Amino acid sequence: MTESPEETPWPGPAAPTGETAVDRTLELLNAVPGTPVSEHADLYTALHDSLLEALDAEPGLPPAAAGQTARQAAGQPAADTPEGNS
């Protein structure tokens, strides 16, 4: 006789925080239950990248565009350029 494992329900949607970068990540997290398991790896990668972007953001500055660092969004050279390493 085989027993089926108990299914653990996914928590309800996370409430918005008012922080744009955090809320964007929460929207990705809220998509997990409706996403096929075969696509979870890509979704978790996007969550990770979104969290890194939120942590790298300069407080008070607009969020960086895709592929842009927070420094570049602020009009400063990237840290990995000679101008940014001063």
PDB file of N, CA, C and O in Angstrom, chain B, residues numbered from 101:
ATOM      1  N   MET B 101       0.836  -1.180   0.000  1.00  0.00           N
ATOM      2  CA  MET B 101       0.000   0.000   0.000  1.00  0.00           C
ATOM      3  C   MET B 101       0.886   1.250   0.000  1.00  0.00           C
ATOM      4  O   MET B 101       1.792   1.380   0.824  1.00  0.00           O
ATOM      5  N   THR B 102       0.621   2.136  -0.905  1.00  0.00           N
ATOM      6  CA  THR B 102       1.410   3.367  -0.976  1.00  0.00           C
ATOM      7  C   THR B 102       0.595   4.526  -0.430  1.00  0.00           C
ATOM      8  O   THR B 102      -0.618   4.615  -0.617  1.00  0.00           O
ATOM      9  N   GLU B 103       1.295   5.390   0.237  1.00  0.00           N
ATOM     10  CA  GLU B 103       0.645   6.580   0.781  1.00  0.00           C
ATOM     11  C   GLU B 103       1.060   7.787  -0.047  1.00  0.00           C
ATOM     12  O   GLU B 103       2.215   7.908  -0.456  1.00  0.00           O
ATOM     13  N   SER B 104       0.121   8.662  -0.284  1.00  0.00           N
ATOM     14  CA  SER B 104       0.471   9.874  -1.008  1.00  0.00           C
ATOM     15  C   SER B 104       0.989  10.902  -0.005  1.00  0.00           C
ATOM     16  O   SER B 104       0.442  11.043   1.089  1.00  0.00           O
ATOM     17  N   PRO B 105       2.043  11.616  -0.385  1.00  0.00           N
ATOM     18  CA  PRO B 105       2.578  12.630   0.539  1.00  0.00           C
ATOM     19  C   PRO B 105       1.563  13.753   0.718  1.00  0.00           C
ATOM     20  O   PRO B 105       0.819  14.106  -0.196  1.00  0.00           O
ATOM     21  N   GLU B 106       1.563  14.297   1.927  1.00  0.00           N
ATOM     22  CA  GLU B 106       0.674  15.428   2.181  1.00  0.00           C
ATOM     23  C   GLU B 106       1.143  16.630   1.366  1.00  0.00           C
ATOM     24  O   GLU B 106       2.340  16.889   1.242  1.00  0.00           O
ATOM     25  N   GLU B 107       0.195  17.338   0.829  1.00  0.00           N
ATOM     26  CA  GLU B 107       0.521  18.528   0.059  1.00  0.00           C
ATOM     27  C   GLU B 107       0.525  19.732   0.993  1.00  0.00           C
ATOM     28  O   GLU B 107      -0.441  19.987   1.711  1.00  0.00           O
ATOM     29  N   THR B 108       1.616  20.454   0.966  1.00  0.00           N
ATOM     30  CA  THR B 108       1.721  21.660   1.781  1.00  0.00           C
ATOM     31  C   THR B 108       1.229  22.838   0.962  1.00  0.00           C
ATOM     32  O   THR B 108       1.760  23.105  -0.116  1.00  0.00           O
ATOM     33  N   PRO B 109       0.224  23.546   1.454  1.00  0.00           N
ATOM     34  CA  PRO B 109      -0.284  24.678   0.667  1.00  0.00           C
ATOM     35  C   PRO B 109       0.741  25.809   0.596  1.00  0.00           C
ATOM     36  O   PRO B 109       1.485  26.061   1.543  1.00  0.00           O
ATOM     37  N   TRP B 110       0.755  26.477  -0.546  1.00  0.00           N
ATOM     38  CA  TRP B 110       1.626  27.635  -0.739  1.00  0.00           C
ATOM     39  C   TRP B 110       1.025  28.803   0.033  1.00  0.00           C
ATOM     40  O   TRP B 110      -0.194  28.969   0.025  1.00  0.00           O
ATOM     41  N   PRO B 111       1.840  29.613   0.696  1.00  0.00           N
ATOM     42  CA  PRO B 111       1.284  30.774   1.409  1.00  0.00           C
ATOM     43  C   PRO B 111       0.568  31.719   0.446  1.00  0.00           C
ATOM     44  O   PRO B 111       0.850  31.725  -0.752  1.00  0.00           O
ATOM     45  N   GLY B 112      -0.339  32.499   0.966  1.00  0.00           N
ATOM     46  CA  GLY B 112      -1.052  33.478   0.143  1.00  0.00           C
ATOM     47  C   GLY B 112      -0.097  34.521  -0.403  1.00  0.00           C
ATOM     48  O   GLY B 112       1.068  34.569  -0.008  1.00  0.00           O
ATOM     49  N   PRO B 113      -0.583  35.353  -1.308  1.00  0.00           N
ATOM     50  CA  PRO B 113       0.267  36.392  -1.899  1.00  0.00           C
ATOM     51  C   PRO B 113       0.832  37.340  -0.833  1.00  0.00           C
ATOM     52  O   PRO B 113       0.155  37.691   0.134  1.00  0.00           O
ATOM     53  N   ALA B 114       2.071  37.735  -1.036  1.00  0.00           N
ATOM     54  CA  ALA B 114       2.719  38.676  -0.120  1.00  0.00           C
ATOM     55  C   ALA B 114       2.134  40.064  -0.340  1.00  0.00           C
ATOM     56  O   ALA B 114       1.845  40.457  -1.471  1.00  0.00           O
ATOM     57  N   ALA B 115       1.965  40.794   0.741  1.00  0.00           N
ATOM     58  CA  ALA B 115       1.431  42.154   0.664  1.00  0.00           C
ATOM     59  C   ALA B 115       2.501  43.100   0.140  1.00  0.00           C
ATOM     60  O   ALA B 115       3.677  42.939   0.468  1.00  0.00           O
ATOM     61  N   PRO B 116       2.116  44.086  -0.668  1.00  0.00           N
ATOM     62  CA  PRO B 116       3.075  45.076  -1.165  1.00  0.00           C
ATOM     63  C   PRO B 116       3.745  45.820   0.000  1.00  0.00           C
ATOM     64  O   PRO B 116       3.136  46.057   1.043  1.00  0.00           O
ATOM     65  N   THR B 117       5.007  46.177  -0.210  1.00  0.00           N
ATOM     66  CA  THR B 117       5.763  46.872   0.828  1.00  0.00           C
ATOM     67  C   THR B 117       5.860  48.373   0.595  1.00  0.00           C
ATOM     68  O   THR B 117       6.163  49.132   1.516  1.00  0.00           O
ATOM     69  N   GLY B 118       5.603  48.799  -0.635  1.00  0.00           N
ATOM     70  CA  GLY B 118       5.799  50.206  -0.975  1.00  0.00           C
ATOM     71  C   GLY B 118       7.184  50.472  -1.548  1.00  0.00           C
ATOM     72  O   GLY B 118       7.436  51.557  -2.073  1.00  0.00           O
ATOM     73  N   GLU B 119       8.079  49.501  -1.456  1.00  0.00           N
ATOM     74  CA  GLU B 119       9.417  49.599  -2.039  1.00  0.00           C
ATOM     75  C   GLU B 119       9.363  48.930  -3.404  1.00  0.00           C
ATOM     76  O   GLU B 119       9.138  47.724  -3.501  1.00  0.00           O
ATOM     77  N   THR B 120       9.569  49.711  -4.459  1.00  0.00           N
ATOM     78  CA  THR B 120       9.400  49.217  -5.824  1.00  0.00           C
ATOM     79  C   THR B 120      10.211  47.958  -6.095  1.00  0.00           C
ATOM     80  O   THR B 120       9.673  46.985  -6.625  1.00  0.00           O
ATOM     81  N   ALA B 121      11.485  47.956  -5.744  1.00  0.00           N
ATOM     82  CA  ALA B 121      12.350  46.804  -6.052  1.00  0.00           C
ATOM     83  C   ALA B 121      11.897  45.561  -5.288  1.00  0.00           C
ATOM     84  O   ALA B 121      11.920  44.456  -5.829  1.00  0.00           O
ATOM     85  N   VAL B 122      11.492  45.739  -4.052  1.00  0.00           N
ATOM     86  CA  VAL B 122      11.035  44.601  -3.241  1.00  0.00           C
ATOM     87  C   VAL B 122       9.703  44.088  -3.782  1.00  0.00           C
ATOM     88  O   VAL B 122       9.504  42.879  -3.904  1.00  0.00           O
ATOM     89  N   ASP B 123       8.793  45.004  -4.105  1.00  0.00           N
ATOM     90  CA  ASP B 123       7.485  44.602  -4.628  1.00  0.00           C
ATOM     91  C   ASP B 123       7.604  43.872  -5.957  1.00  0.00           C
ATOM     92  O   ASP B 123       6.834  42.950  -6.229  1.00  0.00           O
ATOM     93  N   ARG B 124       8.557  44.274  -6.787  1.00  0.00           N
ATOM     94  CA  ARG B 124       8.791  43.585  -8.058  1.00  0.00           C
ATOM     95  C   ARG B 124       9.221  42.142  -7.789  1.00  0.00           C
ATOM     96  O   ARG B 124       8.789  41.226  -8.489  1.00  0.00           O
ATOM     97  N   THR B 125      10.058  41.939  -6.793  1.00  0.00           N
ATOM     98  CA  THR B 125      10.499  40.597  -6.434  1.00  0.00           C
ATOM     99  C   THR B 125       9.335  39.783  -5.870  1.00  0.00           C
ATOM    100  O   THR B 125       9.192  38.600  -6.179  1.00  0.00           O
ATOM    101  N   LEU B 126       8.506  40.417  -5.045  1.00  0.00           N
ATOM    102  CA  LEU B 126       7.352  39.713  -4.483  1.00  0.00           C
ATOM    103  C   LEU B 126       6.374  39.284  -5.574  1.00  0.00           C
ATOM    104  O   LEU B 126       5.754  38.226  -5.466  1.00  0.00           O
ATOM    105  N   GLU B 127       6.231  40.093  -6.622  1.00  0.00           N
ATOM    106  CA  GLU B 127       5.364  39.709  -7.738  1.00  0.00           C
ATOM    107  C   GLU B 127       5.887  38.427  -8.398  1.00  0.00           C
ATOM    108  O   GLU B 127       5.108  37.547  -8.762  1.00  0.00           O
ATOM    109  N   LEU B 128       7.206  38.331  -8.546  1.00  0.00           N
ATOM    110  CA  LEU B 128       7.792  37.107  -9.096  1.00  0.00           C
ATOM    111  C   LEU B 128       7.532  35.924  -8.165  1.00  0.00           C
ATOM    112  O   LEU B 128       7.190  34.832  -8.619  1.00  0.00           O
ATOM    113  N   LEU B 129       7.695  36.146  -6.874  1.00  0.00           N
ATOM    114  CA  LEU B 129       7.477  35.089  -5.891  1.00  0.00           C
ATOM    115  C   LEU B 129       6.024  34.637  -5.903  1.00  0.00           C
ATOM    116  O   LEU B 129       5.746  33.443  -5.788  1.00  0.00           O
ATOM    117  N   ASN B 130       5.099  35.574  -6.041  1.00  0.00           N
ATOM    118  CA  ASN B 130       3.678  35.231  -6.071  1.00  0.00           C
ATOM    119  C   ASN B 130       3.303  34.401  -7.293  1.00  0.00           C
ATOM    120  O   ASN B 130       2.249  33.765  -7.313  1.00  0.00           O
ATOM    121  N   ALA B 131       4.165  34.404  -8.317  1.00  0.00           N
ATOM    122  CA  ALA B 131       3.900  33.643  -9.537  1.00  0.00           C
ATOM    123  C   ALA B 131       4.295  32.173  -9.414  1.00  0.00           C
ATOM    124  O   ALA B 131       3.932  31.371 -10.275  1.00  0.00           O
ATOM    125  N   VAL B 132       5.026  31.802  -8.370  1.00  0.00           N
ATOM    126  CA  VAL B 132       5.535  30.433  -8.244  1.00  0.00           C
ATOM    127  C   VAL B 132       4.424  29.382  -8.282  1.00  0.00           C
ATOM    128  O   VAL B 132       4.562  28.413  -9.029  1.00  0.00           O
ATOM    129  N   PRO B 133       3.335  29.514  -7.526  1.00  0.00           N
ATOM    130  CA  PRO B 133       2.334  28.432  -7.531  1.00  0.00           C
ATOM    131  C   PRO B 133       1.711  28.165  -8.903  1.00  0.00           C
ATOM    132  O   PRO B 133       1.335  27.028  -9.189  1.00  0.00           O
ATOM    133  N   GLY B 134       1.596  29.166  -9.739  1.00  0.00           N
ATOM    134  CA  GLY B 134       0.994  28.982 -11.051  1.00  0.00           C
ATOM    135  C   GLY B 134       1.978  28.657 -12.149  1.00  0.00           C
ATOM    136  O   GLY B 134       1.593  28.523 -13.311  1.00  0.00           O
ATOM    137  N   THR B 135       3.236  28.529 -11.799  1.00  0.00           N
ATOM    138  CA  THR B 135       4.283  28.262 -12.783  1.00  0.00           C
ATOM    139  C   THR B 135       4.591  26.772 -12.820  1.00  0.00           C
ATOM    140  O   THR B 135       4.773  26.155 -11.771  1.00  0.00           O
ATOM    141  N   PRO B 136       4.653  26.185 -14.010  1.00  0.00           N
ATOM    142  CA  PRO B 136       5.003  24.758 -14.090  1.00  0.00           C
ATOM    143  C   PRO B 136       6.373  24.499 -13.449  1.00  0.00           C
ATOM    144  O   PRO B 136       7.284  25.322 -13.541  1.00  0.00           O
ATOM    145  N   VAL B 137       6.492  23.359 -12.814  1.00  0.00           N
ATOM    146  CA  VAL B 137       7.737  23.012 -12.126  1.00  0.00           C
ATOM    147  C   VAL B 137       8.929  23.089 -13.068  1.00  0.00           C
ATOM    148  O   VAL B 137      10.027  23.460 -12.655  1.00  0.00           O
ATOM    149  N   SER B 138       8.720  22.745 -14.313  1.00  0.00           N
ATOM    150  CA  SER B 138       9.833  22.777 -15.276  1.00  0.00           C
ATOM    151  C   SER B 138      10.374  24.190 -15.487  1.00  0.00           C
ATOM    152  O   SER B 138      11.483  24.351 -15.997  1.00  0.00           O
ATOM    153  N   GLU B 139       9.615  25.210 -15.107  1.00  0.00           N
ATOM    154  CA  GLU B 139      10.044  26.602 -15.274  1.00  0.00           C
ATOM    155  C   GLU B 139      10.492  27.241 -13.954  1.00  0.00           C
ATOM    156  O   GLU B 139      10.835  28.423 -13.926  1.00  0.00           O
ATOM    157  N   HIS B 140      10.491  26.471 -12.865  1.00  0.00           N
ATOM    158  CA  HIS B 140      10.870  27.027 -11.564  1.00  0.00           C
ATOM    159  C   HIS B 140      12.314  27.511 -11.524  1.00  0.00           C
ATOM    160  O   HIS B 140      12.597  28.539 -10.908  1.00  0.00           O
ATOM    161  N   ALA B 141      13.220  26.805 -12.156  1.00  0.00           N
ATOM    162  CA  ALA B 141      14.635  27.213 -12.121  1.00  0.00           C
ATOM    163  C   ALA B 141      14.801  28.619 -12.694  1.00  0.00           C
ATOM    164  O   ALA B 141      15.502  29.451 -12.117  1.00  0.00           O
ATOM    165  N   ASP B 142      14.157  28.880 -13.827  1.00  0.00           N
ATOM    166  CA  ASP B 142      14.246  30.218 -14.426  1.00  0.00           C
ATOM    167  C   ASP B 142      13.599  31.267 -13.520  1.00  0.00           C
ATOM    168  O   ASP B 142      14.105  32.381 -13.387  1.00  0.00           O
ATOM    169  N   LEU B 143      12.482  30.900 -12.904  1.00  0.00           N
ATOM    170  CA  LEU B 143      11.799  31.836 -12.017  1.00  0.00           C
ATOM    171  C   LEU B 143      12.653  32.142 -10.791  1.00  0.00           C
ATOM    172  O   LEU B 143      12.752  33.296 -10.374  1.00  0.00           O
ATOM    173  N   TYR B 144      13.266  31.114 -10.214  1.00  0.00           N
ATOM    174  CA  TYR B 144      14.123  31.341  -9.046  1.00  0.00           C
ATOM    175  C   TYR B 144      15.360  32.158  -9.414  1.00  0.00           C
ATOM    176  O   TYR B 144      15.838  32.948  -8.601  1.00  0.00           O
ATOM    177  N   THR B 145      15.879  31.981 -10.617  1.00  0.00           N
ATOM    178  CA  THR B 145      16.994  32.799 -11.084  1.00  0.00           C
ATOM    179  C   THR B 145      16.558  34.258 -11.187  1.00  0.00           C
ATOM    180  O   THR B 145      17.294  35.157 -10.782  1.00  0.00           O
ATOM    181  N   ALA B 146      15.368  34.493 -11.725  1.00  0.00           N
ATOM    182  CA  ALA B 146      14.843  35.859 -11.827  1.00  0.00           C
ATOM    183  C   ALA B 146      14.625  36.461 -10.441  1.00  0.00           C
ATOM    184  O   ALA B 146      14.893  37.644 -10.233  1.00  0.00           O
ATOM    185  N   LEU B 147      14.140  35.656  -9.491  1.00  0.00           N
ATOM    186  CA  LEU B 147      13.977  36.140  -8.108  1.00  0.00           C
ATOM    187  C   LEU B 147      15.327  36.548  -7.517  1.00  0.00           C
ATOM    188  O   LEU B 147      15.457  37.609  -6.908  1.00  0.00           O
ATOM    189  N   HIS B 148      16.323  35.692  -7.707  1.00  0.00           N
ATOM    190  CA  HIS B 148      17.667  35.977  -7.193  1.00  0.00           C
ATOM    191  C   HIS B 148      18.216  37.266  -7.795  1.00  0.00           C
ATOM    192  O   HIS B 148      18.732  38.123  -7.078  1.00  0.00           O
ATOM    193  N   ASP B 149      18.103  37.397  -9.114  1.00  0.00           N
ATOM    194  CA  ASP B 149      18.601  38.596  -9.789  1.00  0.00           C
ATOM    195  C   ASP B 149      17.861  39.849  -9.313  1.00  0.00           C
ATOM    196  O   ASP B 149      18.464  40.909  -9.141  1.00  0.00           O
ATOM    197  N   SER B 150      16.563  39.714  -9.104  1.00  0.00           N
ATOM    198  CA  SER B 150      15.771  40.848  -8.638  1.00  0.00           C
ATOM    199  C   SER B 150      16.189  41.270  -7.226  1.00  0.00           C
ATOM    200  O   SER B 150      16.260  42.461  -6.925  1.00  0.00           O
ATOM    201  N   LEU B 151      16.461  40.293  -6.370  1.00  0.00           N
ATOM    202  CA  LEU B 151      16.927  40.606  -5.014  1.00  0.00           C
ATOM    203  C   LEU B 151      18.302  41.276  -5.052  1.00  0.00           C
ATOM    204  O   LEU B 151      18.548  42.232  -4.317  1.00  0.00           O
ATOM    205  N   LEU B 152      19.192  40.780  -5.904  1.00  0.00           N
ATOM    206  CA  LEU B 152      20.512  41.408  -6.036  1.00  0.00           C
ATOM    207  C   LEU B 152      20.379  42.853  -6.502  1.00  0.00           C
ATOM    208  O   LEU B 152      21.068  43.741  -5.999  1.00  0.00           O
ATOM    209  N   GLU B 153      19.491  43.083  -7.465  1.00  0.00           N
ATOM    210  CA  GLU B 153      19.268  44.439  -7.955  1.00  0.00           C
ATOM    211  C   GLU B 153      18.756  45.342  -6.837  1.00  0.00           C
ATOM    212  O   GLU B 153      19.185  46.489  -6.715  1.00  0.00           O
ATOM    213  N   ALA B 154      17.845  44.826  -6.025  1.00  0.00           N
ATOM    214  CA  ALA B 154      17.307  45.614  -4.909  1.00  0.00           C
ATOM    215  C   ALA B 154      18.400  45.931  -3.890  1.00  0.00           C
ATOM    216  O   ALA B 154      18.456  47.038  -3.353  1.00  0.00           O
ATOM    217  N   LEU B 155      19.257  44.966  -3.630  1.00  0.00           N
ATOM    218  CA  LEU B 155      20.339  45.189  -2.661  1.00  0.00           C
ATOM    219  C   LEU B 155      21.408  46.131  -3.194  1.00  0.00           C
ATOM    220  O   LEU B 155      22.039  46.852  -2.422  1.00  0.00           O
ATOM    221  N   ASP B 156      21.619  46.132  -4.512  1.00  0.00           N
ATOM    222  CA  ASP B 156      22.635  46.983  -5.115  1.00  0.00           C
ATOM    223  C   ASP B 156      22.159  48.417  -5.348  1.00  0.00           C
ATOM    224  O   ASP B 156      22.965  49.309  -5.611  1.00  0.00           O
ATOM    225  N   ALA B 157      20.863  48.630  -5.252  1.00  0.00           N
ATOM    226  CA  ALA B 157      20.299  49.952  -5.556  1.00  0.00           C
ATOM    227  C   ALA B 157      20.737  50.992  -4.528  1.00  0.00           C
ATOM    228  O   ALA B 157      20.859  50.701  -3.338  1.00  0.00           O
ATOM    229  N   GLU B 158      20.966  52.186  -5.006  1.00  0.00           N
ATOM    230  CA  GLU B 158      21.275  53.306  -4.135  1.00  0.00           C
ATOM    231  C   GLU B 158      19.960  53.863  -3.594  1.00  0.00           C
ATOM    232  O   GLU B 158      19.048  54.132  -4.376  1.00  0.00           O
ATOM    233  N   PRO B 159      19.837  54.042  -2.286  1.00  0.00           N
ATOM    234  CA  PRO B 159      18.594  54.596  -1.739  1.00  0.00           C
ATOM    235  C   PRO B 159      18.292  55.970  -2.349  1.00  0.00           C
ATOM    236  O   PRO B 159      19.180  56.809  -2.500  1.00  0.00           O
ATOM    237  N   GLY B 160      17.034  56.173  -2.691  1.00  0.00           N
ATOM    238  CA  GLY B 160      16.610  57.461  -3.221  1.00  0.00           C
ATOM    239  C   GLY B 160      16.786  57.629  -4.714  1.00  0.00           C
ATOM    240  O   GLY B 160      16.342  58.630  -5.276  1.00  0.00           O
ATOM    241  N   LEU B 161      17.431  56.663  -5.377  1.00  0.00           N
ATOM    242  CA  LEU B 161      17.622  56.745  -6.821  1.00  0.00           C
ATOM    243  C   LEU B 161      16.587  55.868  -7.511  1.00  0.00           C
ATOM    244  O   LEU B 161      16.114  54.892  -6.927  1.00  0.00           O
ATOM    245  N   PRO B 162      16.227  56.207  -8.755  1.00  0.00           N
ATOM    246  CA  PRO B 162      15.285  55.346  -9.479  1.00  0.00           C
ATOM    247  C   PRO B 162      15.921  53.997  -9.740  1.00  0.00           C
ATOM    248  O   PRO B 162      17.146  53.898  -9.818  1.00  0.00           O
ATOM    249  N   PRO B 163      15.101  52.941  -9.878  1.00  0.00           N
ATOM    250  CA  PRO B 163      15.673  51.619 -10.153  1.00  0.00           C
ATOM    251  C   PRO B 163      16.427  51.613 -11.475  1.00  0.00           C
ATOM    252  O   PRO B 163      16.060  52.317 -12.416  1.00  0.00           O
ATOM    253  N   ALA B 164      17.480  50.813 -11.534  1.00  0.00           N
ATOM    254  CA  ALA B 164      18.295  50.716 -12.744  1.00  0.00           C
ATOM    255  C   ALA B 164      17.506  50.023 -13.842  1.00  0.00           C
ATOM    256  O   ALA B 164      16.684  49.146 -13.576  1.00  0.00           O
ATOM    257  N   ALA B 165      17.764  50.427 -15.072  1.00  0.00           N
ATOM    258  CA  ALA B 165      17.159  49.758 -16.222  1.00  0.00           C
ATOM    259  C   ALA B 165      17.815  48.398 -16.379  1.00  0.00           C
ATOM    260  O   ALA B 165      18.886  48.159 -15.820  1.00  0.00           O
ATOM    261  N   ALA B 166      17.198  47.520 -17.117  1.00  0.00           N
ATOM    262  CA  ALA B 166      17.754  46.183 -17.325  1.00  0.00           C
ATOM    263  C   ALA B 166      19.170  46.300 -17.871  1.00  0.00           C
ATOM    264  O   ALA B 166      19.416  47.032 -18.829  1.00  0.00           O
ATOM    265  N   GLY B 167      20.093  45.578 -17.259  1.00  0.00           N
ATOM    266  CA  GLY B 167      21.474  45.584 -17.709  1.00  0.00           C
ATOM    267  C   GLY B 167      22.286  46.761 -17.194  1.00  0.00           C
ATOM    268  O   GLY B 167      23.474  46.867 -17.496  1.00  0.00           O
ATOM    269  N   GLN B 168      21.677  47.630 -16.435  1.00  0.00           N
ATOM    270  CA  GLN B 168      22.363  48.803 -15.897  1.00  0.00           C
ATOM    271  C   GLN B 168      22.591  48.615 -14.413  1.00  0.00           C
ATOM    272  O   GLN B 168      21.737  48.066 -13.716  1.00  0.00           O
ATOM    273  N   THR B 169      23.735  49.064 -13.923  1.00  0.00           N
ATOM    274  CA  THR B 169      23.959  49.043 -12.488  1.00  0.00           C
ATOM    275  C   THR B 169      23.339  50.298 -11.886  1.00  0.00           C
ATOM    276  O   THR B 169      22.998  51.236 -12.607  1.00  0.00           O
ATOM    277  N   ALA B 170      23.195  50.312 -10.577  1.00  0.00           N
ATOM    278  CA  ALA B 170      22.652  51.488  -9.907  1.00  0.00           C
ATOM    279  C   ALA B 170      23.554  52.697 -10.143  1.00  0.00           C
ATOM    280  O   ALA B 170      23.071  53.821 -10.279  1.00  0.00           O
ATOM    281  N   ARG B 171      24.870  52.461 -10.191  1.00  0.00           N
ATOM    282  CA  ARG B 171      25.803  53.574 -10.453  1.00  0.00           C
ATOM    283  C   ARG B 171      25.551  54.167 -11.834  1.00  0.00           C
ATOM    284  O   ARG B 171      25.522  55.387 -11.992  1.00  0.00           O
ATOM    285  N   GLN B 172      25.369  53.306 -12.832  1.00  0.00           N
ATOM    286  CA  GLN B 172      25.135  53.787 -14.193  1.00  0.00           C
ATOM    287  C   GLN B 172      23.804  54.527 -14.282  1.00  0.00           C
ATOM    288  O   GLN B 172      23.708  55.532 -14.988  1.00  0.00           O
ATOM    289  N   ALA B 173      22.781  54.053 -13.584  1.00  0.00           N
ATOM    290  CA  ALA B 173      21.486  54.716 -13.585  1.00  0.00           C
ATOM    291  C   ALA B 173      21.596  56.114 -12.980  1.00  0.00           C
ATOM    292  O   ALA B 173      20.832  57.013 -13.330  1.00  0.00           O
ATOM    293  N   ALA B 174      22.553  56.286 -12.073  1.00  0.00           N
ATOM    294  CA  ALA B 174      22.760  57.583 -11.436  1.00  0.00           C
ATOM    295  C   ALA B 174      23.689  58.479 -12.250  1.00  0.00           C
ATOM    296  O   ALA B 174      24.008  59.592 -11.832  1.00  0.00           O
ATOM    297  N   GLY B 175      24.130  57.986 -13.429  1.00  0.00           N
ATOM    298  CA  GLY B 175      25.004  58.784 -14.281  1.00  0.00           C
ATOM    299  C   GLY B 175      26.466  58.677 -13.903  1.00  0.00           C
ATOM    300  O   GLY B 175      27.286  59.474 -14.359  1.00  0.00           O
ATOM    301  N   GLN B 176      26.806  57.688 -13.064  1.00  0.00           N
ATOM    302  CA  GLN B 176      28.190  57.478 -12.660  1.00  0.00           C
ATOM    303  C   GLN B 176      28.760  56.312 -13.464  1.00  0.00           C
ATOM    304  O   GLN B 176      28.019  55.421 -13.879  1.00  0.00           O
ATOM    305  N   PRO B 177      30.070  56.315 -13.682  1.00  0.00           N
ATOM    306  CA  PRO B 177      30.661  55.188 -14.419  1.00  0.00           C
ATOM    307  C   PRO B 177      30.554  53.904 -13.599  1.00  0.00           C
ATOM    308  O   PRO B 177      30.527  53.940 -12.369  1.00  0.00           O
ATOM    309  N   ALA B 178      30.494  52.785 -14.291  1.00  0.00           N
ATOM    310  CA  ALA B 178      30.451  51.499 -13.620  1.00  0.00           C
ATOM    311  C   ALA B 178      31.730  51.301 -12.823  1.00  0.00           C
ATOM    312  O   ALA B 178      32.779  51.825 -13.198  1.00  0.00           O
ATOM    313  N   ALA B 179      31.658  50.554 -11.737  1.00  0.00           N
ATOM    314  CA  ALA B 179      32.812  50.340 -10.860  1.00  0.00           C
ATOM    315  C   ALA B 179      33.938  49.602 -11.568  1.00  0.00           C
ATOM    316  O   ALA B 179      35.099  49.730 -11.177  1.00  0.00           O
ATOM    317  N   ASP B 180      33.613  48.826 -12.610  1.00  0.00           N
ATOM    318  CA  ASP B 180      34.653  48.036 -13.285  1.00  0.00           C
ATOM    319  C   ASP B 180      35.311  48.795 -14.427  1.00  0.00           C
ATOM    320  O   ASP B 180      36.004  48.190 -15.245  1.00  0.00           O
ATOM    321  N   THR B 181      35.107  50.121 -14.502  1.00  0.00           N
ATOM    322  CA  THR B 181      35.788  50.951 -15.500  1.00  0.00           C
ATOM    323  C   THR B 181      36.850  51.761 -14.800  1.00  0.00           C
ATOM    324  O   THR B 181      36.751  51.980 -13.593  1.00  0.00           O
ATOM    325  N   PRO B 182      37.871  52.216 -15.518  1.00  0.00           N
ATOM    326  CA  PRO B 182      38.903  53.031 -14.878  1.00  0.00           C
ATOM    327  C   PRO B 182      38.330  54.263 -14.190  1.00  0.00           C
ATOM    328  O   PRO B 182      38.820  54.671 -13.138  1.00  0.00           O
ATOM    329  N   GLU B 183      37.288  54.860 -14.781  1.00  0.00           N
ATOM    330  CA  GLU B 183      36.695  56.054 -14.179  1.00  0.00           C
ATOM    331  C   GLU B 183      35.968  55.730 -12.888  1.00  0.00           C
ATOM    332  O   GLU B 183      35.892  56.575 -11.996  1.00  0.00           O
ATOM    333  N   GLY B 184      35.427  54.509 -12.771  1.00  0.00           N
ATOM    334  CA  GLY B 184      34.647  54.118 -11.602  1.00  0.00           C
ATOM    335  C   GLY B 184      35.463  53.588 -10.465  1.00  0.00           C
ATOM    336  O   GLY B 184      34.940  53.393  -9.368  1.00  0.00           O
ATOM    337  N   ASN B 185      36.747  53.346 -10.695  1.00  0.00           N
ATOM    338  CA  ASN B 185      37.585  52.790  -9.644  1.00  0.00           C
ATOM    339  C   ASN B 185      38.333  53.845  -8.857  1.00  0.00           C
ATOM    340  O   ASN B 185      39.212  53.508  -8.063  1.00  0.00           O
ATOM    341  N   SER B 186      38.013  55.095  -9.052  1.00  0.00           N
ATOM    342  CA  SER B 186      38.754  56.126  -8.340  1.00  0.00           C
ATOM    343  C   SER B 186      38.213  56.351  -6.963  1.00  0.00           C
ATOM    344  O   SER B 186      38.729  57.192  -6.227  1.00  0.00           O
TER     345      SER B 186
END
